[in-house]
């Protein structure tokens, strides 16, 4: 006579319930962990833009938005688009604005051109959801920092990517990185600038970073203006 024992239906239901609870806790945290890892790209590439601007400043007599002139060319596979503003060697006050000519990474082997002032996300690898227009159309994609503080005395605060201030070399610059790191309707937006950057306080996100609080993002420090990871649901 067989004396084998199996699991009862109640025991199996308990096990399934436990697995469901663990999955409900672990999966969202894993997705958020992945998204935070993707943000490191924006951080490192914006630092590279700042370093390139500073390294070429003496030779170019100011900041340039032409990525070829400053030697900015990140590796393929980028999820963020990078906008350095209008291409100009010595622009004046009011000439700032969105980049009009990006290096197009919809192709396997894009060709850089003179005057490129930005780089699209690598659509060839990540798909059309990372198309420039799609990313620019994401919720809060075009959010600028609440306050730039000019590093050059007498300069106006920047309001968008580009070069601003008195005629270079007495000028400031800003660049922006935009992506969607967790496939929702909200953008992930980072800025870097020669100016100091204030960031707002958002529920569930890091606290405000401002000059008044003495913790603002200093010149060259990438600032997360819209954090797609912590901002969800706010």
N, C-alpha and C positions, 0 to 999 in steps of 0.2 A: 504494500500500500504506500503510495507516494505521500511524503510529509513536507513537500515544498511549500514555502510561503511566499506570497507576493505582497505588493503594496495595495492598500485599500484606496478606494476612490477619494476618500477624504484626505489621505496622506498625499496623494498626487496633486490634489487641488491646492493643498497648503504649499507644496514645493513650487508649483506654477505661480502662485500668488507672491511668494518670496522672490522668485526670479523677476517677476514683473515690477515689484517695488525697487529692487536693485537696479534694473534697467532704467526705470524712470528717473532715478537719481544719477546714475553714471553717464547715460548718453548725453543729456544736456551739458554736463560738465565737460565731457570729452569734446563736444562740438565747440564749446567756448574756449577750451584749451587750444584746439586746432586754430581757431580764429585769431587768438592772441599770438600764436606762433607766426601766422601770416603777416601780422603787423610789423614784425621785425624788419621786413623788407623795406617798408616806407621809412622806418627809422634810419636804417643804414644808408639808403640811397639819398635821402635828404641831407644827411651828414656829408655824403660824398659831393653833393651839389655845392654845399657851403664851402667845403675844403677846396673844390675846384675854383670857385669864385675868388676865394682869398688868395689861392696860389697864383692865379692869372691876373689879379688886380694890378700889380705894378706894371706888367707888360702891356695890358690892355687899357691902362689908365682909367679903370672903373669896372663896374659890374656889367656883364653881358648876359642876354638871354639866349644867345646862339650857343646851343649845346656843343657844336663842333669847335667853336672858339675856345671854350673852357675845358673841353675834353671829357664831357659827361656821356658815358655810354654804358648803362647797366647791362648785366648779363640777360640773355633771353629767359623767358619763363616768368617775367614780372607780372604780377596781378594788378599793380597800381599804374595809373597814368600819371605822368609828371608834367606839370605846366610851369614854365619859367617866365611866362608873360611874353609880350611882343618883342621881336628881335630888333635890337638896336644897339649901337655901340655907345652912344652918349645921348640918351633920351632926356627930355626935360620934364618938368612937372606936368602932370595931366596926361602923359603918354602911356601910362600903365594900362594894362588890359589883358584879356585872355590870349593865350598863344593861338596863332592862326595856322601854324604849319608843324604838325607832329611827324616824327618818324613813325611810319605806319607798320605796325607789327601784325597785320592780318596775313602777311606773306611769310613764307618760310625763310626767305633771305631778303629783307627789306634793304633799300639803298638809302643811306643818309644823304641829305641835300644841304647846300648852303642855306642858312636861314632857319633851320629847324630849331624851334624853341620849346620842344617838348617831345615826349615819347608816349605812344599809346600802350595800353596793357597788351600783353602777348595773346592776342585773339587766336593765333594759329595753334596755340597750346591749350588755352583755357576756354575757348568758345566765344560766341557772339554776345553772351551776357556781359562780357567785359569790353564791348565796343565803346569807343569814346563817348558817343551820343548817349548810350545807355547809362554809362556811369555818371555822366554830367546830369542826367535826368533823375538820378536817384534822390530820394528825400534828403534834404540838407546837404547835398553834394557841394553846393557853391557857398557854403557857410565860411565866412572869414572870421578871424579872431575878433573878440570884442574890442580889443585895443592893441595897436602897435605903438611902441614908444621909440621914436627915431634915435639912432645912435649918432648921427651927424647933426650937430646943433643947427637949428633953423629949418630942418627938413620937415615936410609934412608926414603924417602917419600914413603908411601904406593901407590901401583898401582891397587890393587884389594882387595876384601874381604879377611881377614885373619889376622894373627899375624906376625909382622915384626920387625926387629931391632936387637939389640944385644940379646943374650940369655936371656930369661925372668929370673928375674923380670924386667930387663931393656928393655922393648919392648913396641910396640904400636899395636893397632888393629883397624880394620875397619869392618863394616857390611853393607850390602845393602838390600834394599827392592824393589821389582819389581812387577808391576801390569799393568793392562790396565783399567783405571777407566771410560773411555767413549766409549769403544767398537769400536775404530778405529784401525789404523795400528801402532800407536805409543805407546811406553811404558811410564809408570810413574815410575821414578827412584829416590829413596831417599838414602842417605848415612848417617852414623854416625861413628864417630871415636874418638880415644883418641888424634888424631892430629887435627890441625886446617884445615878447608876446605874452598877453594876458589870456587866460582861458576861463570859461564860466564854470560855475558849480552846477552839476546836474545830478538829480537823485539817482543813486545807485552807481555813480561814477566817482572818480577822484574829486576832491574838493577844488574850489577855485584856486587858480595859480595867478596871482596878481602882484604888481609892484607894491600896492598898498599893504599886502600881506608879506611882502619881501620874499616871495617864492616864485616869481614870474619866470617864464622860460627865457633864458638869456640868449644873446646873439649866437646863432649856430646850433641851438638846442631844438630838435624837432618837437613840435607841440601837437598833441592829439586834440583837435578842435571838435570833431564829432567822432566819438568812440563807438563804432558799430557793435562792439562786443558788450559794453556796459549800457549803451543807450537804449537797447531794445525794450519796448514797452513803456518808455517814458514819454 
